[in-house]
Amino acid sequence: MTIKQDLLVIGGGPGGLVVASVAAQLGLKVTLIEKAGFLGGDCLHSGCIPSKALIHMARTAAVTRTGVRQGLLSTMPEINFGKALDHVNRVIEKIQIHDDPERFRSYGCDVRFGRASFVNQHEVTVEGETIAAKRFVIATGSMPAIPPIPLLERAGFETNETIFKRHSLPAHLAVIGGGPIGVELAQCFVRFGSKVTIVEMADRLLINEDKTVSLLLQEILEKEGIEIFTAVQVTGIHREGDSRQLKLSNHMTIDCDRILVATGRRPVVHDLGLEAAGVDFGRQGITVDRRLRTSQKHIYAVGDVCGPYQFTHMAEYQAGIALANIVFRMPRKTDYRVVPRVVYSDPEVASVGITEAEAVAQGIKYHVAEFPMADIDRAVTDDAAVGFGRILVSKGRVIGASLIGAHAGELIHELALAMQVNAKVKAISALAHAYPTYAQIHRRAINKSQAHLLQSRKVRSLVWLLNRLLP
């Protein structure tokens, strides 16, 4: 017997959950299928949430060391790494309540667990049953991309999907990959007491970020004790017992007892029967148009499985676009002009819009408004005066921004909003920012970039005339 629905959603991560819950509450007959035995996706169970919970614990350890160094505390207590992971699990369990299958069933959504596979353009099988639907949304996310390093599989390695399950602290962790995941977890483990080495094939960490930002962060991480090799590759691995030796392309070797692979992620498109459905896909994921329709116009895709950004907030944003098209039949299209992103290192790195290198490549005329955290009074009081804010301004408006410093992930949103509403930078400058706050960095960066106007001949002449001619 074939079950007939209005909408079938494959994938119970952030994007799929938004689509399924809203569509069901609006009265559509919806089935949600998730291959794992729980909802929430990678973000909740092995991505955003556990990593940020572990980062919080690692920061606590770092702050305690600072207290000892400054004389506030007499001795550094022993760090219990297992307790840190217990905190991670408690956080996951607390947030998991919001993704309880019964909650979505209460909305009228038919929630099923199992592997979904298309048998044709309009039908999917799951656990021996066939479900037909008028429309489909594929939201299967992404998984760790494993590089073809000789003997890597035999040596054994961790990814973000396994690292949070290991309660023993590695003596020496080798991190392959200097992107956001690699940087965040490397800093966590060095703060818990591991020796950590990062190997990155690009010439710097965080290759997609502003160069001045990534170079400063690399300097900070090295001061914390992380050994960093850039512009090199792992060419092979030798294992003997619990010891591993990484061979690098620069003829150096790294001896470690655990390996973390953090070389990016790839979309989950296998075993979905996409060929049977006639849905086009490739290495970058499922091909979609700006309305998030696949090559089969009644089948949509959202989130990591179609890109172009692998962020939870992008999956949720795309879910809203898909819902507008599916439920309300509004031809709404995606707009990726303003996409804030954050690396949760300490200090944080945040950006929005284009980088300076991209502005140059596109031939855009711009100027840089920059200000150091060291001159922000709140940063000084918090002993967090490392970093800076850089705003790219073209024709009086923000076209991009990069921040490195405390709370950068929160601060970036004022600039993202300015871009979203196409506000002029003078509006940011004119806004009274509470003192003392970190947010003053935006106003002061813009004011500093305009300071030369006060000394211009035209402005000085105008002031002279006004004060001579007017009473």
ZIDA-V832516 format. One record per residue. N is the residue number from 1. PHI is phi in degrees with one decimal (* if undefined). PSI is psi in whole degrees, -180 to 180 (NA if undefined). Layout:
n = [N N]
phi = [PHI PHI]
psi = [PSI PSI]
This chain:
n = [1 2 3 4 5 6 7 8 9 10 11 12 13 14 15 16 17 18 19 20 21 22 23 24 25 26 27 28 29 30 31 32 33 34 35 36 37 38 39 40 41 42 43 44 45 46 47 48 49 50 51 52 53 54 55 56 57 58 59 60 61 62 63 64 65 66 67 68 69 70 71 72 73 74 75 76 77 78 79 80 81 82 83 84 85 86 87 88 89 90 91 92 93 94 95 96 97 98 99 100 101 102 103 104 105 106 107 108 109 110 111 112 113 114 115 116 117 118 119 120 121 122 123 124 125 126 127 128 129 130 131 132 133 134 135 136 137 138 139 140 141 142 143 144 145 146 147 148 149 150 151 152 153 154 155 156 157 158 159 160 161 162 163 164 165 166 167 168 169 170 171 172 173 174 175 176 177 178 179 180 181 182 183 184 185 186 187 188 189 190 191 192 193 194 195 196 197 198 199 200 201 202 203 204 205 206 207 208 209 210 211 212 213 214 215 216 217 218 219 220 221 222 223 224 225 226 227 228 229 230 231 232 233 234 235 236 237 238 239 240 241 242 243 244 245 246 247 248 249 250 251 252 253 254 255 256 257 258 259 260 261 262 263 264 265 266 267 268 269 270 271 272 273 274 275 276 277 278 279 280 281 282 283 284 285 286 287 288 289 290 291 292 293 294 295 296 297 298 299 300 301 302 303 304 305 306 307 308 309 310 311 312 313 314 315 316 317 318 319 320 321 322 323 324 325 326 327 328 329 330 331 332 333 334 335 336 337 338 339 340 341 342 343 344 345 346 347 348 349 350 351 352 353 354 355 356 357 358 359 360 361 362 363 364 365 366 367 368 369 370 371 372 373 374 375 376 377 378 379 380 381 382 383 384 385 386 387 388 389 390 391 392 393 394 395 396 397 398 399 400 401 402 403 404 405 406 407 408 409 410 411 412 413 414 415 416 417 418 419 420 421 422 423 424 425 426 427 428 429 430 431 432 433 434 435 436 437 438 439 440 441 442 443 444 445 446 447 448 449 450 451 452 453 454 455 456 457 458 459 460 461 462 463 464 465 466 467 468 469 470 471]
phi = [* -94.8 -83.4 -113.1 -128.0 -77.8 -144.1 -123.6 -111.6 -107.3 118.8 -104.7 -89.4 -53.1 -65.0 -64.2 -66.1 -62.6 -61.0 -65.2 -68.1 -67.3 -62.0 -67.1 -66.8 -85.9 103.2 -77.7 -83.0 -123.0 -117.6 -114.6 -118.5 -130.1 -73.1 -78.5 -89.3 -154.4 -99.5 118.7 70.4 -61.1 -54.7 -76.5 -97.5 -147.3 -127.0 -52.9 -69.6 -62.0 -66.5 -70.7 -66.8 -69.6 -60.6 -61.3 -65.9 -66.1 -65.3 -60.7 -62.6 -66.4 -64.0 -62.8 -61.4 -63.0 -61.6 -67.6 -63.7 -87.4 87.8 -70.5 -114.7 -82.1 -139.8 -88.2 -69.4 -71.1 -90.8 -104.2 -62.8 -60.1 -68.0 -63.8 -71.6 -61.4 -62.1 -57.1 -66.7 -65.1 -64.5 -60.2 -62.4 -66.7 -76.6 -59.1 -55.7 -69.9 -109.1 -64.5 -54.2 -66.1 -61.9 -73.7 -65.9 -66.9 -81.3 99.1 -86.7 -83.6 -99.8 -131.7 -114.7 153.8 -89.7 -93.3 -146.5 -68.3 -106.2 -161.8 -68.0 -126.2 -136.7 -130.5 -107.2 -150.1 50.7 82.5 -105.9 -109.6 -124.0 -104.6 -148.0 -72.2 -138.8 -132.6 -129.5 -98.7 -139.1 -86.6 74.1 -140.1 -141.9 -57.9 -90.5 -100.7 -71.3 -80.8 -88.0 -54.4 69.1 -63.6 -61.2 -66.9 -70.4 84.1 -156.1 -107.7 -131.7 -63.4 -80.2 -121.5 -61.8 -82.1 -100.5 -95.4 -87.0 -96.8 -83.5 -66.8 -71.2 -139.9 -100.8 -100.3 -106.2 -96.1 121.0 -111.1 -87.4 -55.3 -64.4 -62.0 -64.7 -60.4 -74.4 -59.7 -66.7 -56.8 -71.1 -68.0 -74.2 -80.4 121.6 -77.8 -82.0 -132.5 -127.7 -107.8 -118.4 -128.0 -75.4 -75.3 -81.5 -161.1 -70.7 45.5 -61.3 -86.7 -98.4 -53.1 -60.9 -63.9 -68.6 -65.8 -68.6 -66.1 -62.4 -59.6 -61.5 -65.8 -64.5 -66.0 -66.2 -77.3 110.5 -82.8 -85.6 -127.0 -115.6 -115.3 59.0 -135.2 -126.8 -83.3 -99.3 -178.6 -138.2 -116.7 -120.5 -140.1 65.8 -91.0 -96.6 -126.2 -127.0 -92.5 -100.3 -106.0 -68.5 -93.8 74.3 -91.5 -129.5 -126.9 -95.6 -148.5 -114.0 -150.9 -119.9 -112.7 -93.5 -135.9 -104.9 99.7 -133.9 -126.1 -66.8 -88.3 -123.3 -79.7 61.1 -100.6 68.9 -63.8 -62.9 -65.0 -87.1 74.0 -95.9 -76.4 -154.9 -153.0 -64.1 -85.9 112.5 -76.8 -79.9 -131.5 -92.5 -71.1 -94.3 69.9 -86.7 -82.8 -65.1 -102.9 -63.3 -92.1 -113.0 -111.4 -139.9 -139.4 85.4 -57.6 -66.2 -124.2 67.9 -82.9 -118.5 -101.2 -124.1 -59.7 -66.7 -75.1 -61.6 -68.3 -62.3 -64.9 -59.6 -64.7 -65.3 -62.1 -62.0 -59.5 -75.6 -80.1 -82.6 -100.4 55.2 -92.4 -75.2 -84.8 -119.1 -72.8 -138.0 -101.5 -65.1 -122.4 -130.9 -70.1 -140.2 -137.1 -106.5 -90.9 -78.9 -128.8 -75.3 -72.2 -119.1 -139.4 -153.3 -156.1 72.1 -96.5 -87.3 -63.7 -62.2 -69.5 -63.4 -64.3 -61.6 -87.9 70.1 -86.8 -81.1 -153.6 -134.1 -103.9 -104.5 -130.3 -150.9 -84.3 -62.2 -60.7 -103.9 -98.4 -58.0 -65.0 -64.7 -66.4 -64.1 -91.3 55.5 -132.3 -89.3 -95.0 119.4 -165.7 -118.1 -128.5 -116.8 -91.1 -119.0 -133.7 54.5 81.2 -129.6 -74.9 -113.7 -178.3 -156.2 -135.6 -130.5 -134.2 159.3 -59.9 62.8 -57.7 -64.1 -85.4 -66.5 -63.7 -72.8 -63.4 -74.0 -63.8 -65.7 -59.5 -68.1 -61.8 -96.1 60.8 -76.7 -79.4 -64.1 -65.5 -69.7 -67.6 -64.2 -76.4 -71.4 -76.0 -91.0 -57.3 -114.9 -94.3 -134.7 -65.8 -62.5 -62.4 -60.9 -67.1 -62.0 -72.9 -63.5 -67.8 -62.0 -63.2 -69.9 -100.1 -61.5 -63.1 -66.0 -65.4 -96.5 -71.1 -62.0 -64.5 -66.9 -64.6 -66.6 -62.5 -61.6 -62.1 -65.2 -61.1 -84.9 -99.2 -89.0 -99.4 -69.6]
psi = [131 127 134 126 164 -39 136 126 127 111 120 36 -169 -47 -48 -38 -40 -48 -49 -45 -45 -45 -40 -42 -23 0 1 152 111 137 133 126 129 129 -27 172 16 162 166 -27 -171 -39 -47 -41 -26 13 -111 -52 -55 -37 -41 -33 -40 -38 -39 -44 -40 -38 -36 -42 -42 -41 -38 -42 -39 -40 -38 -44 -34 -2 2 -37 147 -38 157 119 162 136 128 98 -35 -37 -33 -41 -29 -41 -42 -46 -36 -39 -45 -45 -38 -43 -27 -27 -37 -19 25 128 -33 -30 -44 -32 -32 -21 -7 8 132 106 127 149 132 176 121 141 131 138 -21 -168 -19 4 146 144 144 123 44 -3 152 131 126 148 154 -37 155 151 124 121 55 -2 -151 172 163 136 121 121 153 64 127 130 13 -46 -42 -35 -29 141 165 157 -178 -18 -16 -24 -30 -1 -6 113 -3 137 125 145 -43 113 124 123 119 107 124 34 -167 -47 -46 -45 -48 -49 -32 -45 -37 -52 -33 -31 -27 -14 0 152 137 136 132 134 120 130 -25 171 0 164 161 60 -22 -4 168 135 -42 -33 -50 -35 -38 -43 -41 -42 -41 -44 -38 -36 -28 -9 4 129 129 127 122 163 31 161 155 120 -13 164 136 133 137 107 -128 0 141 147 120 131 129 160 -14 14 10 165 154 122 128 171 -6 145 132 120 118 59 33 -176 156 147 145 99 -6 155 22 -7 32 -32 -41 -30 -9 30 124 137 165 -159 -29 0 -163 135 126 159 -173 -12 5 23 141 -169 -18 111 -17 -1 124 163 142 156 -159 -28 -20 -13 -159 -5 137 67 144 -42 -25 -37 -42 -39 -46 -33 -40 -38 -46 -42 -41 -40 -39 -51 -47 -2 34 127 64 140 156 150 109 21 -35 98 97 146 151 137 123 48 -178 105 159 154 130 148 164 151 -151 157 172 -39 -38 -37 -42 -45 -33 -1 28 131 130 168 159 128 114 146 139 146 -29 -20 12 116 -39 -37 -36 -44 -30 5 42 46 21 134 -174 167 137 122 126 124 129 127 36 7 156 128 -10 159 147 136 141 122 177 134 23 -35 -27 -39 -29 -22 -25 -41 -35 -41 -40 -40 -42 -41 4 38 151 151 -23 -22 -37 -43 -36 -21 131 111 132 142 138 124 159 -30 -15 -17 -34 -50 -42 -33 -45 -43 -41 -39 -20 -1 -31 -23 -29 -27 2 151 -38 -46 -44 -37 -41 -45 -41 -45 -45 -38 -7 -36 -30 144 NA]
